[in-house]
Amino acid sequence: MILRQILRLSSLFHSTVSIHLRRNIGLSAIVFNRTKELDPVQKLFLDKIREYNTKSKQAGGPVDAGPDFQKDMNESLARLQRAYGEGDLTKFPEFKFE
């Protein structure tokens, strides 16, 4: 009796997993094929994102940010440092678990 229930649950689990995998593989194939054939607006959007990414890597920060942005950024960092204490607020904290 228990063996029958285990086998039945095993077959249900197998069929569920196989259906789920088939759907995911099917969807990923559709998405992969659509990235090759983008419409002009999507292509322009992706090109602008890539262009901004290369500019931000070259500039080392925000692109086309004026002195007002830098002033606001410094004021915000100073306010946060007063509120939360010392440390570099521009970097992600490092956690050490012992």
DSSP file (Angstrom, degrees, kcal/mol; ACC not computed):
  #  RESIDUE AA STRUCTURE BP1 BP2  ACC     N-H-->O    O-->H-N    N-H-->O    O-->H-N    TCO  KAPPA ALPHA  PHI   PSI    X-CA   Y-CA   Z-CA
    1    1 A M     >        0   0    0      0, 0.0     4,-1.9     0, 0.0     5,-0.1   0.000 360.0 360.0 360.0 -49.3    0.0    0.0    0.0
    2    2 A I  H  >  +     0   0    0      1,-0.2     4,-2.5     2,-0.2     5,-0.2   0.889 360.0  54.5 -66.2 -38.3    2.7    2.5    1.0
    3    3 A L  H  > S+     0   0    0      1,-0.2     4,-2.6     2,-0.2    -1,-0.2   0.893 106.7  51.2 -62.7 -39.7    4.8    1.3   -2.0
    4    4 A R  H  > S+     0   0    0      2,-0.2     4,-2.6     1,-0.2    -1,-0.2   0.910 110.5  48.4 -63.7 -42.1    1.9    2.1   -4.4
    5    5 A Q  H  X S+     0   0    0     -4,-1.9     4,-2.7     2,-0.2     5,-0.2   0.901 112.0  49.4 -64.8 -40.4    1.5    5.6   -2.9
    6    6 A I  H  X S+     0   0    0     -4,-2.5     4,-2.5     2,-0.2    -2,-0.2   0.931 113.1  46.3 -64.2 -45.0    5.2    6.2   -3.3
    7    7 A L  H  X S+     0   0    0     -4,-2.6     4,-2.3     2,-0.2    -2,-0.2   0.896 113.2  49.6 -64.9 -39.3    5.2    5.0   -6.9
    8    8 A R  H  X S+     0   0    0     -4,-2.6     4,-2.2     2,-0.2    -2,-0.2   0.924 113.3  45.6 -66.1 -43.6    2.1    7.1   -7.6
    9    9 A L  H  X S+     0   0    0     -4,-2.7     4,-2.7     2,-0.2    -2,-0.2   0.871 111.6  53.9 -64.6 -37.0    3.6   10.2   -6.1
   10   10 A S  H  X S+     0   0    0     -4,-2.5     4,-2.4    -5,-0.2    -2,-0.2   0.911 109.6  46.5 -64.0 -42.6    6.9    9.5   -7.9
   11   11 A S  H  X S+     0   0    0     -4,-2.3     4,-2.5     2,-0.2    -2,-0.2   0.888 112.8  49.9 -68.6 -37.7    5.1    9.3  -11.2
   12   12 A L  H  X S+     0   0    0     -4,-2.2     4,-2.4     2,-0.2    -2,-0.2   0.918 112.0  48.1 -63.8 -43.2    3.1   12.5  -10.5
   13   13 A F  H  X S+     0   0    0     -4,-2.7     4,-2.5     2,-0.2     5,-0.2   0.914 111.9  50.0 -62.8 -43.0    6.4   14.3   -9.5
   14   14 A H  H  X S+     0   0    0     -4,-2.4     4,-2.4     1,-0.2    -2,-0.2   0.920 112.2  46.2 -62.9 -44.9    8.1   13.0  -12.7
   15   15 A S  H  X S+     0   0    0     -4,-2.5     4,-2.2     2,-0.2    -1,-0.2   0.892 112.9  50.3 -67.5 -37.9    5.2   14.2  -14.9
   16   16 A T  H  X S+     0   0    0     -4,-2.4     4,-2.4     2,-0.2    -2,-0.2   0.931 112.8  46.0 -63.9 -45.6    5.1   17.6  -13.2
   17   17 A V  H  X S+     0   0    0     -4,-2.5     4,-2.6     1,-0.2     5,-0.2   0.909 112.2  50.6 -65.0 -42.1    8.8   18.2  -13.6
   18   18 A S  H  X S+     0   0    0     -4,-2.4     4,-2.3    -5,-0.2    -1,-0.2   0.900 111.7  47.6 -65.8 -39.2    8.8   17.1  -17.2
   19   19 A I  H  X S+     0   0    0     -4,-2.2     4,-2.3     2,-0.2    -1,-0.2   0.929 112.5  49.9 -64.5 -44.6    5.9   19.4  -18.1
   20   20 A H  H  X S+     0   0    0     -4,-2.4     4,-2.3     1,-0.2    -2,-0.2   0.915 112.2  47.0 -61.2 -44.4    7.6   22.3  -16.3
   21   21 A L  H  X S+     0   0    0     -4,-2.6     4,-2.6     2,-0.2     5,-0.3   0.903 110.8  51.9 -65.6 -40.8   10.9   21.7  -18.0
   22   22 A R  H  X S+     0   0    0     -4,-2.3     4,-2.3    -5,-0.2    -2,-0.2   0.910 111.0  48.1 -62.4 -41.2    9.3   21.4  -21.5
   23   23 A R  H  X S+     0   0    0     -4,-2.3     4,-2.6     2,-0.2    -2,-0.2   0.929 113.2  47.1 -65.0 -44.7    7.5   24.7  -20.9
   24   24 A N  H  X S+     0   0    0     -4,-2.3     4,-2.5     2,-0.2    -2,-0.2   0.903 113.4  47.6 -65.6 -40.9   10.6   26.5  -19.8
   25   25 A I  H  X S+     0   0    0     -4,-2.6     4,-1.8     2,-0.2    -1,-0.2   0.902 113.0  49.8 -66.5 -39.3   12.7   25.2  -22.6
   26   26 A G  H  X S+     0   0    0     -4,-2.3     4,-1.7    -5,-0.3    -2,-0.2   0.914 112.6  46.1 -64.8 -42.8   10.0   26.2  -25.1
   27   27 A L  H  X S+     0   0    0     -4,-2.6     4,-2.5     1,-0.2    -2,-0.2   0.902 111.2  51.5 -67.5 -40.6    9.7   29.7  -23.7
   28   28 A S  H  X S+     0   0    0     -4,-2.5     4,-2.5     1,-0.2    -1,-0.2   0.857 107.8  53.4 -67.1 -32.3   13.5   30.2  -23.6
   29   29 A A  H  X S+     0   0    0     -4,-1.8     4,-2.1     2,-0.2    -1,-0.2   0.902 110.0  47.8 -66.4 -39.7   13.6   29.1  -27.3
   30   30 A I  H  X S+     0   0    0     -4,-1.7     4,-1.9     2,-0.2    -2,-0.2   0.928 113.3  47.2 -65.5 -45.1   11.0   31.7  -28.2
   31   31 A V  H  X S+     0   0    0     -4,-2.5     4,-1.4     1,-0.2    -2,-0.2   0.907 111.1  52.0 -63.5 -41.6   12.8   34.4  -26.3
   32   32 A F  H  X S+     0   0    0     -4,-2.5     4,-0.6     1,-0.2    -1,-0.2   0.900 110.7  47.7 -62.8 -41.0   16.1   33.5  -27.8
   33   33 A N  H  X S+     0   0    0     -4,-2.1     4,-0.8     1,-0.2     3,-0.5   0.842 108.9  54.2 -69.3 -32.7   14.7   33.6  -31.4
   34   34 A R  H  < S+     0   0    0     -4,-1.9     3,-0.2     1,-0.2    -1,-0.2   0.777  97.5  63.7 -74.9 -25.3   13.0   37.0  -30.7
   35   35 A T  H  < S+     0   0    0     -4,-1.4     3,-0.4     1,-0.2    -1,-0.2   0.784  98.8  56.1 -69.8 -23.4   16.2   38.7  -29.6
   36   36 A K  H  < S+     0   0    0     -4,-0.6     2,-0.7    -3,-0.5    -1,-0.2   0.856 110.4  44.7 -72.2 -34.0   17.7   38.1  -33.0
   37   37 A E  S  < S+     0   0    0     -4,-0.8    -1,-0.2    -3,-0.2     2,-0.2  -0.686  77.2 169.7-115.3  77.0   14.8   40.0  -34.7
   38   38 A L        -     0   0    0     -2,-0.7    -3,-0.1    -3,-0.4    -4,-0.0  -0.587  35.0-117.9 -86.0 148.4   14.2   43.1  -32.7
   39   39 A D     >  -     0   0    0     -2,-0.2     4,-2.4     1,-0.1     3,-0.2  -0.444  36.8-100.5 -77.5 163.3   11.9   45.9  -34.0
   40   40 A P  H  > S+     0   0    0      0, 0.0     4,-2.4     0, 0.0     5,-0.2   0.818 120.4  51.6 -58.7 -35.5   13.6   49.3  -34.6
   41   41 A V  H  > S+     0   0    0      2,-0.2     4,-2.4     1,-0.2     5,-0.1   0.928 112.0  45.9 -68.9 -43.8   12.4   50.8  -31.3
   42   42 A Q  H  > S+     0   0    0     -3,-0.2     4,-2.6     2,-0.2     5,-0.2   0.907 113.0  50.9 -63.3 -41.3   13.7   48.0  -29.2
   43   43 A K  H  X S+     0   0    0     -4,-2.4     4,-2.4     2,-0.2    -2,-0.2   0.915 110.6  48.4 -63.2 -43.1   17.0   48.0  -31.1
   44   44 A L  H  X S+     0   0    0     -4,-2.4     4,-2.3    -5,-0.2    -1,-0.2   0.908 111.3  51.0 -62.4 -42.5   17.4   51.7  -30.5
   45   45 A F  H  X S+     0   0    0     -4,-2.4     4,-2.1     2,-0.2    -2,-0.2   0.928 112.0  45.9 -60.8 -47.2   16.6   51.3  -26.8
   46   46 A L  H  X S+     0   0    0     -4,-2.6     4,-2.5     1,-0.2    -1,-0.2   0.880 111.1  53.2 -65.2 -38.2   19.2   48.5  -26.4
   47   47 A D  H  X S+     0   0    0     -4,-2.4     4,-2.4    -5,-0.2    -1,-0.2   0.912 109.4  48.6 -62.7 -41.9   21.8   50.5  -28.4
   48   48 A K  H  X S+     0   0    0     -4,-2.3     4,-2.5     2,-0.2    -2,-0.2   0.882 110.8  50.7 -65.7 -38.9   21.3   53.5  -26.1
   49   49 A I  H  X S+     0   0    0     -4,-2.1     4,-2.2     2,-0.2    -2,-0.2   0.929 112.4  46.4 -64.1 -44.6   21.6   51.3  -23.0
   50   50 A R  H  X S+     0   0    0     -4,-2.5     4,-2.1     2,-0.2    -2,-0.2   0.890 112.1  51.1 -64.7 -39.2   24.9   49.8  -24.3
   51   51 A E  H  X S+     0   0    0     -4,-2.4     4,-2.3     2,-0.2    -2,-0.2   0.919 111.0  47.7 -63.8 -44.4   26.2   53.3  -25.2
   52   52 A Y  H  X S+     0   0    0     -4,-2.5     4,-2.8     1,-0.2     5,-0.2   0.884 109.2  55.1 -63.6 -38.2   25.4   54.6  -21.7
   53   53 A N  H  X S+     0   0    0     -4,-2.2     4,-1.8     2,-0.2    -2,-0.2   0.923 110.0  44.6 -62.2 -44.9   27.1   51.6  -20.2
   54   54 A T  H  X S+     0   0    0     -4,-2.1     4,-1.9     2,-0.2    -1,-0.2   0.899 114.5  49.6 -67.7 -38.9   30.3   52.2  -22.1
   55   55 A K  H  X S+     0   0    0     -4,-2.3     4,-2.7     1,-0.2     5,-0.2   0.905 110.4  49.9 -65.5 -40.8   30.2   55.9  -21.3
   56   56 A S  H  X>S+     0   0    0     -4,-2.8     4,-1.7     1,-0.2     5,-1.1   0.851 109.7  51.1 -69.1 -32.6   29.6   55.3  -17.6
   57   57 A K  H  <5S+     0   0    0     -4,-1.8    -1,-0.2    -5,-0.2    -2,-0.2   0.892 113.3  45.6 -68.4 -38.6   32.5   52.8  -17.4
   58   58 A Q  H  <5S+     0   0    0     -4,-1.9    -2,-0.2     1,-0.2    -1,-0.2   0.902 118.0  42.3 -69.5 -41.0   34.8   55.4  -19.1
   59   59 A A  H  <5S-     0   0    0     -4,-2.7    -2,-0.2     2,-0.2    -1,-0.2   0.734 102.3-132.4 -78.7 -22.6   33.6   58.2  -16.8
   60   60 A G  T  <5S+     0   0    0     -4,-1.7    -3,-0.2     1,-0.3    -4,-0.1   0.732  77.5  16.6  77.3  22.5   33.7   56.1  -13.7
   61   61 A G  S   <S-     0   0    0     -5,-1.1    -1,-0.3    -6,-0.2    -2,-0.2  -0.943 111.5  -5.3 174.9-155.6   30.2   57.2  -12.6
   62   62 A P    >   -     0   0    0      0, 0.0     3,-0.6     0, 0.0     2,-0.3  -0.323  66.9-123.3 -64.2 144.2   27.1   58.9  -13.9
   63   63 A V  T 3  S+     0   0    0      1,-0.2     3,-0.1    -3,-0.0    -7,-0.1  -0.696  84.8   2.7 -92.3 140.3   27.2   60.2  -17.4
   64   64 A D  T 3  S+     0   0    0     -2,-0.3     2,-0.5     1,-0.2    -1,-0.2   0.821  84.7 158.5  56.5  36.3   26.5   63.9  -18.2
   65   65 A A    <   -     0   0    0     -3,-0.6    -1,-0.2     1,-0.1     0, 0.0  -0.801  28.1-147.6 -91.5 128.4   26.1   64.8  -14.5
   66   66 A G     >  -     0   0    0     -2,-0.5     4,-1.5    -3,-0.1     3,-0.3  -0.106  32.9 -88.2 -84.4-175.7   26.6   68.5  -13.8
   67   67 A P  H  > S+     0   0    0      0, 0.0     4,-2.3     0, 0.0     5,-0.2   0.779 124.0  61.8 -67.2 -26.2   28.0   70.2  -10.8
   68   68 A D  H  > S+     0   0    0      2,-0.2     4,-2.6     1,-0.2     5,-0.2   0.909 103.0  50.0 -64.7 -40.9   24.5   70.3   -9.2
   69   69 A F  H  > S+     0   0    0     -3,-0.3     4,-2.5     2,-0.2    -1,-0.2   0.937 111.6  47.5 -62.5 -46.2   24.3   66.5   -9.2
   70   70 A Q  H  X S+     0   0    0     -4,-1.5     4,-2.4     1,-0.2    -1,-0.2   0.883 111.9  50.9 -64.2 -38.1   27.7   66.3   -7.5
   71   71 A K  H  X S+     0   0    0     -4,-2.3     4,-2.3     2,-0.2    -1,-0.2   0.930 112.1  46.1 -64.1 -45.9   26.8   68.9   -4.9
   72   72 A D  H  X S+     0   0    0     -4,-2.6     4,-2.4     1,-0.2    -2,-0.2   0.884 112.1  52.1 -63.1 -39.0   23.5   67.1   -4.1
   73   73 A M  H  X S+     0   0    0     -4,-2.5     4,-2.4    -5,-0.2    -2,-0.2   0.926 110.3  47.2 -64.3 -45.3   25.4   63.8   -3.9
   74   74 A N  H  X S+     0   0    0     -4,-2.4     4,-2.3     1,-0.2    -2,-0.2   0.900 112.5  49.8 -64.5 -40.7   28.0   65.1   -1.5
   75   75 A E  H  X S+     0   0    0     -4,-2.3     4,-2.3     2,-0.2    -1,-0.2   0.903 111.8  48.6 -64.2 -40.6   25.3   66.7    0.7
   76   76 A S  H  X S+     0   0    0     -4,-2.4     4,-2.5     2,-0.2    -2,-0.2   0.913 111.7  48.7 -66.4 -42.1   23.4   63.4    0.8
   77   77 A L  H  X S+     0   0    0     -4,-2.4     4,-2.3     2,-0.2    -2,-0.2   0.897 111.5  49.8 -64.8 -39.3   26.5   61.4    1.7
   78   78 A A  H  X S+     0   0    0     -4,-2.3     4,-2.1     2,-0.2    -2,-0.2   0.909 111.4  48.9 -64.9 -41.4   27.4   63.9    4.5
   79   79 A R  H  X S+     0   0    0     -4,-2.3     4,-1.9     2,-0.2    -2,-0.2   0.912 113.2  46.7 -64.0 -43.3   23.9   63.7    5.9
   80   80 A L  H  X S+     0   0    0     -4,-2.5     4,-3.0     1,-0.2     5,-0.2   0.877 110.5  53.0 -66.7 -36.9   23.9   59.9    5.8
   81   81 A Q  H  X S+     0   0    0     -4,-2.3     4,-1.7     1,-0.2    -1,-0.2   0.887 109.5  48.5 -67.3 -37.6   27.3   59.8    7.4
   82   82 A R  H  < S+     0   0    0     -4,-2.1    -1,-0.2     2,-0.2    -2,-0.2   0.889 116.9  43.7 -65.4 -37.9   26.1   62.0   10.3
   83   83 A A  H  < S+     0   0    0     -4,-1.9    -2,-0.2    -5,-0.2    -1,-0.2   0.887 127.2  25.7 -76.5 -38.9   23.1   59.8   10.7
   84   84 A Y  H  < S-     0   0    0     -4,-3.0    -3,-0.2     1,-0.3    -2,-0.2   0.411 105.3-119.9-112.6   1.7   24.7   56.4   10.5
   85   85 A G     <  -     0   0    0     -4,-1.7    -1,-0.3    -5,-0.2    -2,-0.1  -0.476  51.0 -19.1  98.1-167.2   28.3   57.0   11.6
   86   86 A E  S    S+     0   0    0     -2,-0.2     2,-0.1    -4,-0.1    -4,-0.0  -0.128  78.2  84.6 -77.0 171.4   31.6   56.5    9.9
   87   87 A G  S    S-     0   0    0      2,-0.0     2,-0.8     0, 0.0    -3,-0.1  -0.398  81.8 -64.5 120.4 164.3   32.5   54.4    6.9
   88   88 A D    >   -     0   0    0     -2,-0.1     3,-0.8     1,-0.1    -2,-0.0  -0.772  40.6-172.2 -88.0 112.6   32.5   54.6    3.1
   89   89 A L  T 3  S+     0   0    0     -2,-0.8    -1,-0.1     1,-0.2    -3,-0.0   0.499  76.4  68.6 -85.2  -4.0   28.9   54.9    2.1
   90   90 A T  T 3  S+     0   0    0      2,-0.1     2,-0.3   -13,-0.0    -1,-0.2   0.530  93.4  67.5 -91.6  -5.4   29.7   54.5   -1.7
   91   91 A K  S <  S-     0   0    0     -3,-0.8     3,-0.1     3,-0.0     0, 0.0  -0.844  89.6-106.2-116.4 152.1   30.7   50.9   -1.3
   92   92 A F        -     0   0    0     -2,-0.3    -2,-0.1     1,-0.1    -4,-0.0  -0.542  47.0-106.5 -72.2 137.0   28.7   47.8   -0.5
   93   93 A P        -     0   0    0      0, 0.0     2,-0.5     0, 0.0    -1,-0.1  -0.281  26.0-129.0 -67.2 150.3   29.5   46.6    3.0
   94   94 A E        -     0   0    0     -3,-0.1     2,-0.4     2,-0.0    -3,-0.0  -0.866  19.4-153.9-100.3 130.9   31.5   43.5    3.6
   95   95 A F        -     0   0    0     -2,-0.5     2,-0.5     2,-0.0     0, 0.0  -0.871   6.1-165.5-106.7 136.3   30.1   40.8    5.9
   96   96 A K        -     0   0    0     -2,-0.4     2,-0.5     2,-0.0    -2,-0.0  -0.977   2.6-167.1-123.8 119.5   32.3   38.4    7.8
   97   97 A F              0   0    0     -2,-0.5    -2,-0.0     1,-0.1     0, 0.0  -0.910 360.0 360.0-106.9 126.9   30.7   35.3    9.3
   98   98 A E              0   0    0     -2,-0.5    -1,-0.1     0, 0.0    -2,-0.0   0.408 360.0 360.0-106.4 360.0   32.8   33.4   11.8
